Amino acid sequence: MPSACMATGSAINYIYVENQYFQLPDWSILVKQKRQSNRQKMIEAGTRVDDIVPLHLFIVIPQPERNGMVPNTYDTLQQLDQGQGLGRYDAQVQGRIRDETQGPLKRPVYKPYGTPAQWAQYQQDMTVYEKQKAEREARAGAVVGGSARRAPANPRAELQQLGIKVLVAT
């Protein structure tokens, strides 16, 4: 890792990574920190922000070979706004994040002695509630939860501000 850190810190225009085990979220964070530091130094040296060339990241990885590799690969990619490349897992993580921001589900309340229309509405509401509950439970795994806690709030905006452009191929 030390040589990778030095190379990452020295990169100005391009970084090419080809790795079958692309699973180190700290590296993605390091790239952003080094880029921020380098940009600041260029600005202090008199470079206009508009004249700073983008840093292009080219990353070539295979699909994770085992399910246990998916979370770390996802966390590393998501730091670079590329988590959607792991489709189903990304959908679970993003769903988990939505669940946690929307709060608990509210179970419909049945009113005894209601009208037939109220009973029908209650049954319909319970069907929706049970479906939402099942979807949340499917996303509630500890692994997905860990990724949901590590996912940056707005990686795209952060990368744009830093002038980092990412291309991931699997």
N, C-alpha and C positions, 0 to 999 in steps of 0.2 A: 504493500500500500504506500510506503513512503515515496517510491519513484512515481507512482500514479499521482500522488499529491503534488509533487514538484512539477510534473508535466501539466497537470490541471492548472496550477497557479501561473504557469508561463504561457499558456495558450492565449492567443489574441484573436485569431480568426476562425480556427477550426479545431475540433476534437473528434477523432474517429475512434469508436469503441466497438470491438467485436468480441463478445464474451458469452459463453454458454451459461454462465452463472452470474447474470447481471442482477445482483440481489443485495446491494449495499446502499440503503437510502442515505446514509451519511455522505456518500460520494456526491450524490445529486445536490445535497445541501452545500457541500464544499464548493462545487462548481459555482453555485450562485454567490456564495460569500467571496470567493476569489474574483469573480467577475465584478462584483460591487466594489471591491478594493481596487482593482485595476482601473475601473472607470473613474473612480474618485481621484486616483493618481494622475490619470490623463487630463482630467478637468483642471486639477491643481497646476498641471504643467502648461495650461493654456489651450488645450484642445476644446473646441466647441462640441457640445453634446451631439449636434447633428453630424459632426465629422467622425464620430466614433463608429467604426464598422461593427456589424453584428458578430457575435460569436456563434458559429454554427456547430451544433452537436449532431453527429451522425452515429447512430447506435444500431447495431445489427445483433439480434439475439434470436435464439430458437424459442418456441413455446416451452414453458417450464416442463421438464420431463416427469415431474411428480407433483401431485396436488400440494404437498407440503412446501414446495418451492414457490407457489403462486403468491402468497402474501408478501414476501420480501421483494419479489420481482415487481409486484404491483406497487408497493410502497416506494420503490426506487423510481419507477416510471411515473407515478402520480406526482412526485416532487417536480417532474418535468412536464406536467400536464399531458401525459401520454397513457394514463391508466385505462382509458377506454379501449386500448388495444387488447386488454384482457376482459372482453365483453361481459360475460355472465358475472364474474367476480366484481367488476366495476359497478354493474347494476345493483348488486347486493350491497356494496359499500355505500354507494350514493343513496340507496333506499334507507340504509341504516342511519345515515346522516340526517336525511329528511325526517325519519321517525323520531330521532332524538331532538330535533328542533321543533317539531309539531306537538310534542307532549303526548301524554297517554291517551289511548282510545277511550271514548265514552260509550259504555254499554247502554243500549236502548232500555228504556224503562217501560214495563208493561203495566197498564192501568186496568185493574179488574173492573168488571162491569162496563167496559167500553163498548162502543158500537162495533158492528162488523167491519166497518171501514177502518176504524182505529186498530182492530186486531190484524187486519191485512197489512196495514202500514207497519205495525210492530214486527210482523214476520219478515217483511221486506227489509226493514232496518236491521234485524238480527242477521239476515243473510249477508248483508253488506259488512256488518261488524265482524262476523265470523271469518269472512274472506280477508278483510284487512288484518285481523288478528293472526291468521295463518301466514300471511305474507310477512308480517313483522317477525313472527317466530322463525320463519325460514331465514331471515337476515340477521337474526340475533346471535349467531355464533360468536364465540370469543375471538376467533381469528379475524372475522370480518369486522368485529368491533375494534380490534387493535388497529386495523387499517383505517377505520373511520376516524379514530383519534389522531392518527398521524397525517392524514390527508390535509394538505394546505388549503386554506379557505378559497384562495383565488390564484392558483399557480399561473394561469395564463397572463393575468395582469402583472404579476411579479416578473415573469420572464420578459414581457414586453418592455417593462421599465428598465430591465437590465440589458436589453438588447441581445437576448439569447433566443436563437431559433433552433428547434429540435425536430429531428426526423428519426423515427424509429421504424425499423423493418424487422419483421419476424419471419 
